[in-house]
């Protein structure tokens, strides 16, 4: 009996082990949660590709400097994909961001300027904390010889802007944003800017082209303070290269105040800034 009991116990243990092995070997039953696909993380916007024309991953350009947009000019009419607009100008030609073929008088609201040109243009949108920084960044990445003279001229340009607007744009905390142009072709321009508000709200002062040469200026330069006193626009052109930037001052800085109009007839009012807090 004892032997039978031992054998029976052994058989029971074997049956128990077999049952346990069967349970372990059986695949787990799929759950409802397993049937449901796992939640995917939200898609992230693709980062812009590395390019010398993209500084600090931020692309900003002046609103009146469209890139790649075909604009046709016929006398006072400006025609693009948005429709037809009549402006106080008289010129003919077209621009599309990379090619420009223009002749005639530009918009009188932006200054007294005429031009005749045919050129190919490459542009680089830029943003940084100083004019020298944004120019040097593009130069370091693109190795453009035409930028050498412009980079070297920055100290003089800053001084000229100070003379024209009474505003020092080379101060800590500013944000410089705009476009650098590199171009080839032929053309002639002449322009005079007397300080009235242009269509972007800047009181531009300066000269360009033949007028700049007649005044003994080494480059085309115009600059002006925005009507809200929070920024300065600077436009500079030299041989085969130009820059059009807006220098925005930090919110902690007092607005640029405007002095009373000068007593000299025909002279443009010169804005005067409050001192920058130290």
PAFI-92962 format. One record per residue (C-alpha): residue number from 1; residue in one letter; x, y, z. Coordinates in steps of 0.25 Angstrom, whole numbers, plus 5000, padded with zeros to 4 digits. Layout:
residues N
num->NUM	residuo->A	east->X	north->Y	up->Z
...
This chain:
residues 278
num->1	residuo->X	east->5000	north->5000	up->5000
num->2	residuo->X	east->5011	north->5009	up->5004
num->3	residuo->X	east->5018	north->5007	up->4990
num->4	residuo->X	east->5005	north->5009	up->4983
num->5	residuo->X	east->5002	north->5022	up->4990
num->6	residuo->X	east->5016	north->5026	up->4987
num->7	residuo->X	east->5014	north->5023	up->4972
num->8	residuo->X	east->5001	north->5030	up->4973
num->9	residuo->X	east->5007	north->5042	up->4979
num->10	residuo->X	east->5018	north->5042	up->4968
num->11	residuo->X	east->5007	north->5041	up->4957
num->12	residuo->X	east->5000	north->5053	up->4963
num->13	residuo->X	east->5012	north->5061	up->4964
num->14	residuo->X	east->5015	north->5058	up->4949
num->15	residuo->X	east->5001	north->5062	up->4945
num->16	residuo->X	east->5003	north->5075	up->4953
num->17	residuo->X	east->5016	north->5078	up->4946
num->18	residuo->X	east->5010	north->5075	up->4933
num->19	residuo->X	east->4998	north->5084	up->4936
num->20	residuo->X	east->5008	north->5095	up->4940
num->21	residuo->X	east->5017	north->5093	up->4928
num->22	residuo->X	east->5004	north->5094	up->4919
num->23	residuo->X	east->5000	north->5107	up->4926
num->24	residuo->X	east->5014	north->5113	up->4924
num->25	residuo->X	east->5015	north->5109	up->4910
num->26	residuo->X	east->5001	north->5114	up->4906
num->27	residuo->X	east->5003	north->5128	up->4899
num->28	residuo->X	east->4996	north->5139	up->4907
num->29	residuo->X	east->4982	north->5143	up->4903
num->30	residuo->X	east->4983	north->5157	up->4895
num->31	residuo->X	east->4976	north->5168	up->4903
num->32	residuo->X	east->4968	north->5179	up->4898
num->33	residuo->X	east->4978	north->5189	up->4901
num->34	residuo->X	east->4988	north->5181	up->4892
num->35	residuo->X	east->4979	north->5181	up->4881
num->36	residuo->X	east->4978	north->5196	up->4881
num->37	residuo->X	east->4990	north->5203	up->4875
num->38	residuo->X	east->4999	north->5211	up->4884
num->39	residuo->X	east->4997	north->5226	up->4884
num->40	residuo->X	east->5007	north->5232	up->4875
num->41	residuo->X	east->5014	north->5245	up->4880
num->42	residuo->X	east->5009	north->5258	up->4872
num->43	residuo->X	east->5017	north->5260	up->4860
num->44	residuo->X	east->5028	north->5271	up->4861
num->45	residuo->X	east->5030	north->5281	up->4850
num->46	residuo->X	east->5042	north->5278	up->4842
num->47	residuo->X	east->5054	north->5287	up->4845
num->48	residuo->X	east->5059	north->5296	up->4834
num->49	residuo->X	east->5070	north->5290	up->4826
num->50	residuo->X	east->5084	north->5295	up->4829
num->51	residuo->X	east->5087	north->5307	up->4820
num->52	residuo->X	east->5096	north->5319	up->4820
num->53	residuo->X	east->5084	north->5327	up->4817
num->54	residuo->X	east->5077	north->5323	up->4830
num->55	residuo->X	east->5083	north->5329	up->4843
num->56	residuo->X	east->5079	north->5325	up->4857
num->57	residuo->X	east->5067	north->5317	up->4850
num->58	residuo->X	east->5059	north->5329	up->4850
num->59	residuo->X	east->5055	north->5335	up->4836
num->60	residuo->X	east->5050	north->5350	up->4836
num->61	residuo->X	east->5050	north->5360	up->4825
num->62	residuo->X	east->5043	north->5373	up->4823
num->63	residuo->X	east->5029	north->5372	up->4819
num->64	residuo->X	east->5031	north->5380	up->4806
num->65	residuo->X	east->5042	north->5371	up->4801
num->66	residuo->X	east->5035	north->5358	up->4796
num->67	residuo->X	east->5043	north->5346	up->4792
num->68	residuo->X	east->5040	north->5339	up->4779
num->69	residuo->X	east->5027	north->5346	up->4777
num->70	residuo->X	east->5025	north->5351	up->4762
num->71	residuo->X	east->5022	north->5366	up->4762
num->72	residuo->X	east->5019	north->5373	up->4749
num->73	residuo->X	east->5020	north->5388	up->4748
num->74	residuo->X	east->5013	north->5396	up->4737
num->75	residuo->X	east->5013	north->5411	up->4739
num->76	residuo->X	east->5005	north->5414	up->4752
num->77	residuo->X	east->5000	north->5400	up->4753
num->78	residuo->X	east->5006	north->5388	up->4761
num->79	residuo->X	east->5001	north->5375	up->4757
num->80	residuo->X	east->5003	north->5362	up->4765
num->81	residuo->X	east->4996	north->5349	up->4770
num->82	residuo->X	east->4988	north->5358	up->4780
num->83	residuo->X	east->4982	north->5367	up->4769
num->84	residuo->X	east->4985	north->5381	up->4763
num->85	residuo->X	east->4989	north->5393	up->4771
num->86	residuo->X	east->4991	north->5407	up->4767
num->87	residuo->X	east->5002	north->5415	up->4773
num->88	residuo->X	east->5008	north->5428	up->4771
num->89	residuo->X	east->5020	north->5423	up->4762
num->90	residuo->X	east->5023	north->5422	up->4748
num->91	residuo->X	east->5031	north->5410	up->4744
num->92	residuo->X	east->5031	north->5398	up->4735
num->93	residuo->X	east->5037	north->5384	up->4737
num->94	residuo->X	east->5036	north->5372	up->4747
num->95	residuo->X	east->5043	north->5366	up->4759
num->96	residuo->X	east->5042	north->5352	up->4764
num->97	residuo->X	east->5052	north->5351	up->4775
num->98	residuo->X	east->5063	north->5346	up->4767
num->99	residuo->X	east->5062	north->5354	up->4754
num->100	residuo->X	east->5059	north->5369	up->4753
num->101	residuo->X	east->5057	north->5377	up->4740
num->102	residuo->X	east->5052	north->5391	up->4744
num->103	residuo->X	east->5052	north->5405	up->4738
num->104	residuo->X	east->5045	north->5418	up->4743
num->105	residuo->X	east->5041	north->5425	up->4755
num->106	residuo->X	east->5038	north->5418	up->4768
num->107	residuo->X	east->5027	north->5420	up->4778
num->108	residuo->X	east->5028	north->5435	up->4782
num->109	residuo->X	east->5023	north->5432	up->4796
num->110	residuo->X	east->5036	north->5425	up->4799
num->111	residuo->X	east->5045	north->5436	up->4794
num->112	residuo->X	east->5050	north->5442	up->4781
num->113	residuo->X	east->5056	north->5431	up->4773
num->114	residuo->X	east->5058	north->5427	up->4758
num->115	residuo->X	east->5065	north->5414	up->4753
num->116	residuo->X	east->5068	north->5406	up->4741
num->117	residuo->X	east->5074	north->5393	up->4743
num->118	residuo->X	east->5075	north->5378	up->4739
num->119	residuo->X	east->5081	north->5368	up->4749
num->120	residuo->X	east->5080	north->5355	up->4755
num->121	residuo->X	east->5079	north->5355	up->4771
num->122	residuo->X	east->5082	north->5344	up->4781
num->123	residuo->X	east->5076	north->5348	up->4795
num->124	residuo->X	east->5079	north->5343	up->4809
num->125	residuo->X	east->5069	north->5345	up->4821
num->126	residuo->X	east->5076	north->5348	up->4834
num->127	residuo->X	east->5074	north->5351	up->4848
num->128	residuo->X	east->5084	north->5353	up->4860
num->129	residuo->X	east->5088	north->5363	up->4871
num->130	residuo->X	east->5097	north->5372	up->4863
num->131	residuo->X	east->5099	north->5377	up->4848
num->132	residuo->X	east->5114	north->5371	up->4849
num->133	residuo->X	east->5109	north->5358	up->4854
num->134	residuo->X	east->5098	north->5355	up->4843
num->135	residuo->X	east->5108	north->5360	up->4832
num->136	residuo->X	east->5119	north->5351	up->4838
num->137	residuo->X	east->5110	north->5339	up->4839
num->138	residuo->X	east->5107	north->5339	up->4824
num->139	residuo->X	east->5121	north->5342	up->4821
num->140	residuo->X	east->5126	north->5330	up->4829
num->141	residuo->X	east->5116	north->5320	up->4823
num->142	residuo->X	east->5116	north->5325	up->4808
num->143	residuo->X	east->5130	north->5331	up->4807
num->144	residuo->X	east->5125	north->5343	up->4798
num->145	residuo->X	east->5137	north->5352	up->4794
num->146	residuo->X	east->5127	north->5363	up->4791
num->147	residuo->X	east->5123	north->5363	up->4806
num->148	residuo->X	east->5137	north->5367	up->4810
num->149	residuo->X	east->5136	north->5382	up->4808
num->150	residuo->X	east->5122	north->5382	up->4814
num->151	residuo->X	east->5127	north->5375	up->4827
num->152	residuo->X	east->5139	north->5385	up->4827
num->153	residuo->X	east->5130	north->5397	up->4826
num->154	residuo->X	east->5121	north->5394	up->4837
num->155	residuo->X	east->5127	north->5403	up->4847
num->156	residuo->X	east->5126	north->5415	up->4838
num->157	residuo->X	east->5112	north->5411	up->4834
num->158	residuo->X	east->5108	north->5411	up->4849
num->159	residuo->X	east->5114	north->5425	up->4850
num->160	residuo->X	east->5107	north->5429	up->4837
num->161	residuo->X	east->5093	north->5424	up->4843
num->162	residuo->X	east->5096	north->5432	up->4856
num->163	residuo->X	east->5098	north->5444	up->4848
num->164	residuo->X	east->5086	north->5442	up->4840
num->165	residuo->X	east->5076	north->5438	up->4851
num->166	residuo->X	east->5083	north->5442	up->4864
num->167	residuo->X	east->5081	north->5428	up->4868
num->168	residuo->X	east->5092	north->5418	up->4872
num->169	residuo->X	east->5089	north->5404	up->4866
num->170	residuo->X	east->5101	north->5398	up->4872
num->171	residuo->X	east->5096	north->5395	up->4886
num->172	residuo->X	east->5094	north->5383	up->4894
num->173	residuo->X	east->5080	north->5376	up->4894
num->174	residuo->X	east->5076	north->5380	up->4879
num->175	residuo->X	east->5071	north->5370	up->4869
num->176	residuo->X	east->5075	north->5372	up->4855
num->177	residuo->X	east->5066	north->5365	up->4844
num->178	residuo->X	east->5065	north->5366	up->4829
num->179	residuo->X	east->5071	north->5362	up->4816
num->180	residuo->X	east->5085	north->5362	up->4809
num->181	residuo->X	east->5085	north->5363	up->4794
num->182	residuo->X	east->5097	north->5359	up->4785
num->183	residuo->X	east->5094	north->5363	up->4770
num->184	residuo->X	east->5100	north->5363	up->4757
num->185	residuo->X	east->5096	north->5371	up->4745
num->186	residuo->X	east->5096	north->5386	up->4740
num->187	residuo->X	east->5088	north->5398	up->4744
num->188	residuo->X	east->5087	north->5412	up->4749
num->189	residuo->X	east->5079	north->5418	up->4760
num->190	residuo->X	east->5078	north->5432	up->4767
num->191	residuo->X	east->5070	north->5435	up->4779
num->192	residuo->X	east->5068	north->5445	up->4790
num->193	residuo->X	east->5061	north->5442	up->4803
num->194	residuo->X	east->5057	north->5455	up->4811
num->195	residuo->X	east->5051	north->5449	up->4824
num->196	residuo->X	east->5036	north->5448	up->4822
num->197	residuo->X	east->5029	north->5435	up->4826
num->198	residuo->X	east->5030	north->5424	up->4816
num->199	residuo->X	east->5019	north->5413	up->4813
num->200	residuo->X	east->5026	north->5404	up->4825
num->201	residuo->X	east->5025	north->5416	up->4835
num->202	residuo->X	east->5040	north->5420	up->4834
num->203	residuo->X	east->5045	north->5434	up->4833
num->204	residuo->X	east->5056	north->5431	up->4823
num->205	residuo->X	east->5068	north->5440	up->4821
num->206	residuo->X	east->5079	north->5438	up->4811
num->207	residuo->X	east->5083	north->5437	up->4796
num->208	residuo->X	east->5086	north->5426	up->4786
num->209	residuo->X	east->5093	north->5424	up->4773
num->210	residuo->X	east->5097	north->5436	up->4765
num->211	residuo->X	east->5092	north->5445	up->4776
num->212	residuo->X	east->5100	north->5438	up->4786
num->213	residuo->X	east->5112	north->5439	up->4777
num->214	residuo->X	east->5110	north->5454	up->4775
num->215	residuo->X	east->5109	north->5456	up->4790
num->216	residuo->X	east->5123	north->5449	up->4792
num->217	residuo->X	east->5117	north->5437	up->4799
num->218	residuo->X	east->5124	north->5424	up->4797
num->219	residuo->X	east->5112	north->5415	up->4797
num->220	residuo->X	east->5097	north->5417	up->4796
num->221	residuo->X	east->5091	north->5419	up->4810
num->222	residuo->X	east->5078	north->5422	up->4815
num->223	residuo->X	east->5073	north->5421	up->4829
num->224	residuo->X	east->5061	north->5425	up->4838
num->225	residuo->X	east->5054	north->5423	up->4851
num->226	residuo->X	east->5040	north->5416	up->4851
num->227	residuo->X	east->5028	north->5425	up->4855
num->228	residuo->X	east->5026	north->5417	up->4868
num->229	residuo->X	east->5041	north->5419	up->4872
num->230	residuo->X	east->5044	north->5405	up->4874
num->231	residuo->X	east->5053	north->5402	up->4862
num->232	residuo->X	east->5062	north->5407	up->4851
num->233	residuo->X	east->5062	north->5403	up->4837
num->234	residuo->X	east->5076	north->5403	up->4830
num->235	residuo->X	east->5078	north->5401	up->4815
num->236	residuo->X	east->5092	north->5400	up->4809
num->237	residuo->X	east->5097	north->5397	up->4795
num->238	residuo->X	east->5111	north->5395	up->4790
num->239	residuo->X	east->5117	north->5388	up->4778
num->240	residuo->X	east->5109	north->5376	up->4776
num->241	residuo->X	east->5104	north->5374	up->4790
num->242	residuo->X	east->5093	north->5381	up->4798
num->243	residuo->X	east->5087	north->5380	up->4812
num->244	residuo->X	east->5073	north->5384	up->4816
num->245	residuo->X	east->5071	north->5382	up->4831
num->246	residuo->X	east->5062	north->5386	up->4843
num->247	residuo->X	east->5069	north->5388	up->4856
num->248	residuo->X	east->5059	north->5386	up->4867
num->249	residuo->X	east->5062	north->5392	up->4881
num->250	residuo->X	east->5058	north->5384	up->4894
num->251	residuo->X	east->5045	north->5387	up->4901
num->252	residuo->X	east->5052	north->5392	up->4913
num->253	residuo->X	east->5058	north->5403	up->4905
num->254	residuo->X	east->5051	north->5417	up->4904
num->255	residuo->X	east->5045	north->5420	up->4891
num->256	residuo->X	east->5053	north->5428	up->4881
num->257	residuo->X	east->5047	north->5442	up->4882
num->258	residuo->X	east->5046	north->5452	up->4871
num->259	residuo->X	east->5052	north->5466	up->4872
num->260	residuo->X	east->5044	north->5478	up->4867
num->261	residuo->X	east->5046	north->5480	up->4852
num->262	residuo->X	east->5059	north->5488	up->4849
num->263	residuo->X	east->5057	north->5503	up->4845
num->264	residuo->X	east->5065	north->5501	up->4832
num->265	residuo->X	east->5055	north->5501	up->4820
num->266	residuo->X	east->5055	north->5487	up->4814
num->267	residuo->X	east->5063	north->5480	up->4825
num->268	residuo->X	east->5057	north->5467	up->4830
num->269	residuo->X	east->5054	north->5466	up->4844
num->270	residuo->X	east->5064	north->5457	up->4852
num->271	residuo->X	east->5059	north->5447	up->4862
num->272	residuo->X	east->5066	north->5448	up->4875
num->273	residuo->X	east->5067	north->5436	up->4885
num->274	residuo->X	east->5066	north->5435	up->4900
num->275	residuo->X	east->5079	north->5431	up->4907
num->276	residuo->X	east->5080	north->5415	up->4908
num->277	residuo->X	east->5079	north->5411	up->4922
num->278	residuo->X	east->5092	north->5406	up->4928
